[in-house]
Amino acid sequence: MQIGIVTRSFPEMSNEEAAAFMADTGFTVTELCLSQIDSKYWVYNGMADLSDLPDKRVCAIADTYRRHGINVHALGVFTNLIEEDDERRQELLRYFERYMQYAQAAGIPVVATECGFDPASRGIRSDVYEERFGRLIDSLSWLCEKAEKYDVTVALEPCVLDVVPSAKRMADTISQVGSSRLKVLLDPANLIANSSEKDVFAYLGPHIAYFHGKDRKVNDAKGRLVGDGEINWPLFFSLYHQKHEHIPVIIEYANAGNAAEILQRVRDFDRQAIVL
């Protein structure tokens, strides 16, 4: 199993320091989010100014991790695809396209995002659900056309708090967009309140770009460290090993102080995986 950790776990480090720490701790893969002290560009659910960030700089950053034996599997965008202001949404989509250009130049196969949300009204609301979901489909369709041009995969991370709140709804979304360029960033913690460990593989097994590794209790609004929630990890890894061993599991929410412990938890749960 390829076990990694997101670069967002180490905002106090440079890319060189983060890469060395990952390698020394035992990680082999990462999701790059341009969140280090020498590349502060990542803005969650929004947009950063990328005007002074050339392709060659992103290539150099990716190569920093590779020199330490860390595969850069994904470039994290995580912007708002359901922005209600049409002009602003087009700006966000062009921003996303710029990340695709970076990914192509740097040899990173996946660009990742959530659906996005309005911070003042996050979640499923009947009065705006159809409008927001339609906007998401429109955004994803536009992005998948660009992904074809740049030869990258768009990975969408669904969440119980957002407009795609379950494994089945994510499968429906992929079907409606109708592009092989759209896959799922599968975070079981984001779906555990609506979709069981078996559900996520049953609905999304053929469409997984990579996994996030974090946990959640079913009534939590926020995630937790692996092992601190209610996911049945031995069952999850049993299902994982059936067909998905080649797909990375990339840990979230850990930091420099506990990353080694969380990596060990993942390995321990994996050893407990049962034969189904």
C-alpha positions as CSV (number, residue, x, y, z in Angstrom):
1,M,0.0,0.0,0.0
2,Q,1.2,3.5,-0.9
3,I,0.7,5.7,2.2
4,G,1.2,9.4,2.0
5,I,0.4,12.6,3.7
6,V,-0.8,16.0,2.4
7,T,1.7,18.9,2.2
8,R,-0.9,20.9,4.1
9,S,0.1,19.1,7.2
10,F,3.3,21.0,7.3
11,P,2.6,24.7,6.7
12,E,5.5,25.7,8.9
13,M,8.0,24.0,6.6
14,S,9.6,24.7,3.3
15,N,9.0,22.2,0.5
16,E,12.5,20.8,1.0
17,E,11.9,20.4,4.7
18,A,8.4,18.8,4.2
19,A,9.8,16.4,1.6
20,A,12.7,15.3,3.8
21,F,10.3,14.9,6.8
22,M,7.9,12.8,4.8
23,A,10.7,10.5,3.6
24,D,12.3,10.2,7.0
25,T,8.9,9.3,8.6
26,G,8.1,6.6,6.0
27,F,5.7,8.3,3.6
28,T,6.0,7.6,-0.1
29,V,3.4,9.8,-1.8
30,T,1.7,13.2,-1.4
31,E,-1.0,15.6,-2.4
32,L,0.7,18.9,-3.2
33,C,-1.2,22.0,-2.2
34,L,1.4,24.8,-2.5
35,S,1.0,25.5,1.2
36,Q,4.6,25.7,2.3
37,I,6.4,28.8,3.6
38,D,8.2,29.1,0.2
39,S,5.1,28.5,-1.9
40,K,2.1,30.1,-0.1
41,Y,-0.5,30.0,-2.8
42,W,-3.2,27.6,-1.6
43,V,-6.6,29.1,-0.7
44,Y,-9.3,26.8,0.5
45,N,-12.7,27.2,-1.3
46,G,-11.4,30.3,-3.1
47,M,-8.7,31.6,-5.4
48,A,-5.1,32.8,-5.0
49,D,-3.0,35.2,-7.1
50,L,-0.9,32.9,-9.3
51,S,0.5,35.7,-11.5
52,D,4.1,35.3,-10.1
53,L,4.1,31.5,-10.1
54,P,5.5,30.1,-13.4
55,D,5.2,26.5,-14.5
56,K,8.9,26.0,-14.0
57,R,8.5,26.8,-10.3
58,V,5.8,24.2,-9.8
59,C,8.0,21.7,-11.7
60,A,10.8,22.5,-9.3
61,I,8.6,22.0,-6.3
62,A,7.3,18.7,-7.5
63,D,10.9,17.6,-8.2
64,T,11.9,18.4,-4.7
65,Y,9.5,15.8,-3.4
66,R,10.6,13.3,-6.0
67,R,14.2,13.7,-5.1
68,H,13.3,12.4,-1.7
69,G,11.4,9.4,-3.1
70,I,7.9,11.0,-2.7
71,N,5.5,10.5,-5.6
72,V,3.4,13.6,-6.3
73,H,0.1,12.0,-7.1
74,A,-2.2,15.0,-7.0
75,L,-2.2,18.8,-7.1
76,G,-4.8,20.2,-4.7
77,V,-7.0,23.0,-5.9
78,F,-10.1,22.7,-3.6
79,T,-12.0,25.7,-4.9
80,N,-15.7,26.6,-5.1
81,L,-17.4,25.0,-8.1
82,I,-20.9,26.2,-7.1
83,E,-20.2,29.9,-6.7
84,E,-23.5,31.6,-7.4
85,D,-22.0,34.7,-9.1
86,D,-21.5,33.6,-12.7
87,E,-18.6,35.9,-13.4
88,R,-16.8,34.9,-10.2
89,R,-17.4,31.2,-11.0
90,Q,-15.8,31.7,-14.5
91,E,-12.8,33.2,-12.8
92,L,-12.6,30.2,-10.4
93,L,-12.8,27.8,-13.3
94,R,-10.0,29.6,-15.2
95,Y,-8.0,29.5,-12.0
96,F,-8.6,25.7,-11.9
97,E,-7.5,25.5,-15.5
98,R,-4.2,27.1,-14.5
99,Y,-3.7,24.3,-12.0
100,M,-4.2,21.9,-14.8
101,Q,-1.5,23.6,-16.8
102,Y,0.8,23.3,-13.8
103,A,0.0,19.6,-13.4
104,Q,0.7,18.9,-17.0
105,A,4.0,20.7,-16.9
106,A,5.0,19.0,-13.7
107,G,3.9,15.5,-14.6
108,I,1.2,15.4,-11.9
109,P,-1.7,13.2,-13.0
110,V,-4.5,14.4,-10.8
111,V,-6.0,17.8,-9.9
112,A,-8.3,17.7,-6.9
113,T,-11.2,19.7,-5.5
114,E,-14.2,19.6,-3.4
115,C,-17.7,20.8,-4.7
116,G,-17.2,24.1,-2.9
117,F,-19.7,25.8,-0.7
118,D,-21.2,29.1,0.6
119,P,-19.8,29.4,4.1
120,A,-23.0,31.1,5.3
121,S,-25.2,28.2,4.1
122,R,-23.2,25.0,3.7
123,G,-25.1,21.8,3.4
124,I,-28.2,20.5,1.7
125,R,-30.9,23.1,1.4
126,S,-34.1,22.3,-0.5
127,D,-34.6,25.8,-1.8
128,V,-31.2,26.0,-3.6
129,Y,-30.2,22.3,-4.0
130,E,-31.2,21.8,-7.6
131,E,-29.7,25.1,-8.7
132,R,-26.4,24.4,-6.9
133,F,-26.2,20.8,-8.2
134,G,-26.9,22.0,-11.7
135,R,-24.1,24.6,-11.3
136,L,-21.7,21.8,-10.2
137,I,-22.5,19.7,-13.2
138,D,-21.9,22.7,-15.5
139,S,-18.6,23.4,-13.8
140,L,-17.4,19.8,-13.9
141,S,-18.4,19.4,-17.5
142,W,-16.3,22.5,-18.4
143,L,-13.4,21.3,-16.4
144,C,-13.5,17.8,-17.9
145,E,-13.2,19.3,-21.4
146,K,-10.1,21.2,-20.2
147,A,-8.8,18.0,-18.5
148,E,-8.9,16.3,-21.9
149,K,-6.8,19.0,-23.4
150,Y,-4.2,18.8,-20.6
151,D,-4.3,15.1,-20.1
152,V,-5.1,15.1,-16.4
153,T,-7.8,13.7,-14.1
154,V,-10.2,15.8,-12.1
155,A,-10.8,14.3,-8.7
156,L,-13.9,15.4,-6.8
157,E,-14.1,14.9,-3.1
158,P,-17.7,14.5,-2.0
159,C,-18.8,15.2,1.6
160,V,-21.9,14.7,3.7
161,L,-21.9,18.5,4.3
162,D,-21.9,19.4,0.6
163,V,-24.1,19.1,-2.5
164,V,-22.8,15.6,-3.2
165,P,-23.3,14.0,0.2
166,S,-23.1,10.2,-0.5
167,A,-21.4,7.6,-2.5
168,K,-24.4,7.0,-4.7
169,R,-24.8,10.7,-5.4
170,M,-21.1,10.8,-6.4
171,A,-21.7,7.9,-8.7
172,D,-24.7,9.7,-10.2
173,T,-22.6,12.8,-10.6
174,I,-19.9,11.0,-12.6
175,S,-22.6,9.4,-14.7
176,Q,-24.3,12.7,-15.5
177,V,-21.0,14.5,-16.4
178,G,-20.2,11.5,-18.6
179,S,-16.5,12.0,-18.8
180,S,-13.7,9.5,-18.1
181,R,-11.7,12.5,-16.9
182,L,-13.8,12.8,-13.7
183,K,-13.0,10.5,-10.8
184,V,-13.5,10.6,-7.1
185,L,-11.1,11.6,-4.3
186,L,-12.6,9.1,-1.9
187,D,-12.5,10.1,1.8
188,P,-14.5,7.6,3.8
189,A,-14.7,10.0,6.7
190,N,-16.6,12.5,4.5
191,L,-19.3,9.9,3.6
192,I,-19.5,7.7,6.7
193,A,-22.8,9.3,7.9
194,N,-24.5,8.5,4.6
195,S,-22.4,5.6,3.1
196,S,-20.9,2.6,4.8
197,E,-17.5,1.2,4.2
198,K,-19.0,-1.3,1.7
199,D,-21.1,1.4,0.0
200,V,-18.2,3.6,-1.0
201,F,-16.5,0.7,-2.8
202,A,-19.7,-0.7,-4.3
203,Y,-20.7,2.6,-5.9
204,L,-17.3,4.2,-6.5
205,G,-14.8,1.3,-6.9
206,P,-14.2,1.9,-10.7
207,H,-13.8,5.6,-10.3
208,I,-11.3,6.2,-7.5
209,A,-8.4,8.5,-8.2
210,Y,-7.0,8.3,-4.7
211,F,-8.0,8.1,-1.0
212,H,-7.8,10.6,1.8
213,G,-7.1,9.1,5.2
214,K,-8.9,10.7,8.1
215,D,-11.7,9.6,10.4
216,R,-15.1,10.9,11.7
217,K,-17.8,10.1,14.1
218,V,-21.1,9.9,12.3
219,N,-22.5,13.0,14.1
220,D,-19.4,15.1,13.7
221,A,-19.2,18.2,11.5
222,K,-15.5,18.0,11.3
223,G,-13.1,15.1,10.6
224,R,-10.7,13.5,13.1
225,L,-7.4,11.7,12.9
226,V,-7.4,8.1,11.7
227,G,-8.5,5.9,14.6
228,D,-10.3,8.7,16.5
229,G,-13.7,8.2,14.7
230,E,-16.1,5.4,13.8
231,I,-14.8,4.1,10.5
232,N,-14.2,0.3,10.6
233,W,-10.7,0.5,9.2
234,P,-9.9,-3.2,9.2
235,L,-13.0,-3.7,7.1
236,F,-12.1,-0.7,4.9
237,F,-8.6,-2.1,4.2
238,S,-10.1,-5.5,3.5
239,L,-12.2,-4.0,0.7
240,Y,-9.3,-1.8,-0.4
241,H,-7.0,-4.8,-0.9
242,Q,-9.5,-6.6,-3.1
243,K,-8.9,-4.3,-6.1
244,H,-7.3,-1.0,-5.1
245,E,-3.9,-1.7,-3.7
246,H,-2.3,0.4,-6.5
247,I,-4.2,3.5,-5.4
248,P,-2.5,5.8,-2.8
249,V,-4.0,6.5,0.6
250,I,-3.0,10.0,1.6
251,I,-3.4,11.0,5.3
252,E,-5.0,14.3,6.3
253,Y,-5.2,16.2,9.6
254,A,-1.9,15.0,11.0
255,N,1.0,17.3,11.7
256,A,4.7,17.0,12.3
257,G,4.1,16.1,16.0
258,N,1.9,13.1,15.3
259,A,2.4,12.1,11.7
260,A,4.6,9.0,12.6
261,E,1.9,7.9,15.1
262,I,-0.9,8.2,12.6
263,L,1.2,6.4,9.9
264,Q,1.6,3.5,12.4
265,R,-2.1,3.5,13.1
266,V,-2.8,3.0,9.4
267,R,-0.3,0.2,9.2
268,D,-1.8,-1.4,12.3
269,F,-5.3,-1.2,10.9
270,D,-4.1,-2.6,7.7
271,R,-2.6,-5.6,9.5
272,Q,-6.0,-6.2,11.1
273,A,-7.7,-6.3,7.7
274,I,-9.9,-9.4,7.5
275,V,-10.3,-11.7,4.6
276,L,-13.8,-11.3,3.1
